[in-house]
Amino acid sequence: MTGLLFAILAGALMTSPDSAPGWNTLTGERPVIIAHRGASGERPEHTLAAYSLAIEQGADFIEPDLVMTRDGVLIVRHDRYLSTTTDVSAHPEFADRRVEKEGRQDWWAEDFTLEEIKTLRAVQPREGRAKDYDGQFEIPSFEEVLALRARASEEAGRIIGVYPETKHPAALAALGLDPAPELARILKAHGLDGADAPVFVQSFEPESLVRLDAMIEAPLIQLVFPKSEMDPALPFESSVALEQIPAYADGVGPNKFLVIDRAGNDTGFVARAHALGLAVHPWTFRDDDPPPDGLTGEAEIRRALEIGVDGVFTDFPATGAAARDR
C-alpha cells in the first residue's frame, strides 16, 4: 500500500478536530487507536461486549485474534487452547477433550465444533482484573464481529476498522485447518479485501502474510518481538528484519519496547520503519501494567505518539483516545 492510501484510510476513520496538531506519523495523519482484544481491560477479551465498549470509548479499530474450530469456522480467541479465557473446565461433557498438545494439557479450539464452542462462556484471564463479567458472554465467530463492526459504524456515524490476526496459522494448516483462504473469503464477502478497506491483517508468521498478499489487497502488518525473547543470548532486536518487510507487508507491529526502551528512550525504530514506508503500530499499552520508568498509561501512550507511531494497541481504548485527543 502506498503512503497515499494509508492517508486515505486514516482520514476515513477519524473525525479531525478543527485545529488538529501536526503528527510525526508516516502520512502526517492522526494516529489510530486499536482496541487490543476489545476493551479487554474492562470486559472479558474477544467478546462482543468488549468490542462494543471499545467502540464507545473511541477506538478506531477493534482487534479479533482468530483460531479455527473443527468444522472450519474462524472464531475469536487469543489462543488455540481454551482454559484461560473460557469456562470450559466447568463443562463435564467436555472432560475427555482435555489432551496434551505442544507440551500443554488443555482443551483446544480445533477439537470443538462451533455449536460446542457456543456453549462456553468467556472469562477474564488476566490477574488483577475484575471478574464481574465472567460467564456472561459467548465466544463470537469472526463473522459476528464483522456484523457488529458494520452496525456500530452506522450507529456511530464513523467507520470502525477491523484488525484481525491469524493465530498459529502454520500449525493450524498442518492440522488441515488452513485459516488463510477462509479469512480471505470472509473479507471478500464483506467487501473488506480491498486496498482502501478499513482493515489491517496481521501475523507473526511472514509466510502467512506472503500467502495472504496473493489473496487480498487489504493492508498487511508484520508483527515482531525482540529476538532475546526466544533466547536471552540473542540481541534485543526485531524478530524479522525491517528491511525484509516492505516486500510483502505495509506496516509493522512491534513490541512497544522495540520502539521505546525500558529506560524511556526512543530507539529509532519508528524512524527506520518510516524510511522504508512502513506504518508502525506498537503493542501493548495497559493502564494496569505501567512501564519501568513509572509513567501513567496515558503518559506512556502520549510519549509513543510524540515520536511518531501511526497507532497503538491498548487494552484501555478510552486511555488511548484521551492521550491522542488531548
DABEL-V160572 format. One record per backbone hydrogen bond with DSSP energy under -1.0 kcal/mol. CO is the residue of the C=O (numbers start at 1). NH is the residue of the N-H. Records with the same first field share a line. If there is no record, write none. Layout:
BEGIN
CO=NH / NH
END
This chain:
BEGIN
2=6
3=7
4=8
5=9
6=10
7=11
8=12
9=13
32=312
33=60 / 61
34=314
35=38 / 63
37=46
38=40
39=42 / 43
47=51
48=52
49=53
50=39 / 54
51=55
52=56
53=57
54=59
55=58
60=161
61=35
62=163
64=165
65=77
66=167
67=75
69=72
73=69
74=142
75=67
80=109
82=86
85=123
87=90
88=91
91=94
92=95
94=97
95=98
99=106
101=104
104=101
106=99
107=82
108=111
109=112
112=70
113=117
114=118
116=119
117=120
121=87
122=135
126=129
131=134
133=136
137=122
140=76
141=145
142=146
143=147
144=148
145=149
146=150
147=151
148=152
149=153
150=154
151=155
152=156
153=157 / 158
161=62
162=200
164=202
165=66
168=172
169=173
170=174
172=177
173=176
179=183
180=184
181=185
182=186
183=187
184=188
185=189
186=190
187=192
188=191
193=217
194=197
197=199
198=162
201=221
202=166
203=223
205=209
206=210
207=211
208=212
209=213
212=215 / 216
219=201
220=250 / 251
221=203
222=253
224=255
225=239
226=229
227=230 / 231
231=234
235=237
237=227
241=244
242=245
245=248 / 249
250=279
251=222
252=281
253=224
254=283
255=258
256=259 / 260
259=267
261=264
265=261
268=272
269=273
270=274
271=275
273=278
274=277
279=252
280=310
282=313
283=256
285=315
286=289
291=294
296=300
297=301
298=302
299=303
300=304
301=305
302=306
303=307
304=309
305=308
310=32
312=34
313=285
314=36
315=41
316=319 / 320
317=321
318=322
319=323
320=324
321=325
322=326
END
